[in-house]
Amino acid sequence: MEHNNACKLASLHLFCLLFLSALVSCQLDYKFYDNSCPNLTKLVRYGIGLAIQNDTRMAASLLRLHFHDCFVNGCDGSILLDDTSTMKGEKNALANRNSVRGYEVIDAIKATVEKACPATVSCADIVTLAARDAVFLAGGPFWGVPLGRRDGLTASESEANNMPSPFEPLENITAKFTAKGLDLKDVVVLSGAHTIGFAQCFTFKQRLFDFGGSGKPDPALDASLLQNLQTVCPNQDDSDTKLAPLDFVTTNRFDNSYFKNLVNNSGLLQSDQALMTDNKAASMVVNYSKYPYYFYKDFSASMVKMANIGLLTGQRGEIRKNCRMVN
Ligand code: HEM
């Protein structure tokens, strides 16, 4: 009897697995370019390797580029489009202007990919692969990326102006993630991306001197980190664009120290430290701070989820020849 039940359970699992993978593959496919561009993953990996060798921070910048692409019009390469006389793109939106980096790296990879396989690979897929490789080359996890995204024909400056902001409360940020089909767990684990890269002083300076009009710094900021940050970002306007590491312990290494920092009141952005103010989010933070394995596993799953937002597949959209403009 027990054996029978176990069999039933096993076949139910198998059925669900087959059903789910069929559901995903209606849209994207791990082998999408296997015949049409067999060297794609090598070309991207090489290009990202070179870029990071030249500029360590580029790993972080490419990861963020993918996030900002997916949250506006879906993962369709819309962030890469330059403004035209008839369309204001996303590059000059508040969250992106003088902040998002990596466009030239994508251009260079796209150029080599076009030589090897003309008019075949979307810019959106290149951005997705770039983010995956950037994380891996920065010491983080590796995951398979389903491919076959197509490039958008338009961009949305207004949606780009609505990106999650470091100044808004966790509930608002979570609502913006939920609107994209993600949940609180995705907010927490994807915020772990802030284990690499930098932020400009103006994105957290309000915590350093006169927090919420109190005349004092944010009490949720560790005293020695506070001192350090006050030196990097003195209380004057010309420090606004100075840079501080999002993870001051292992700045260039993709590890779980972001979560350890949060437990120690050493998150840089107010929106980072705010994860400790919600019971559910805080318990996930503590868990990831103790078990890097679970952070890597969940981060990989959430990245695949994020990379599925608002897809253009089949005949929709196009394969751009130049990532900066529609064909
Ligand atoms: C949860 C809401 C989020 C907020 C409010 C937020 C906010 C920010 C801000 C303000 C910066 C600094 C930008 C600058 O100073 O120019 C930044 C940097 C960064 N963000 Fe986020 N972020 C969020 C989620 C994410 C997600 C989901 C990812 C990727 C999965 C990500 C990856 C990064 C990376 C890697 C950097 C450093 C970029 C670099 O050094 O070039 N962030 N973020």
Residues whose N, C-alpha, C, O or C-beta is under 5 A from the ligand:
A	BS01	HEM	R57 A60 S61 L63 R64 F67 N98 S99 P164 S165 P166 V187 L190 S191 A193 I196 G197 F198 A199 Q200 T203 S271
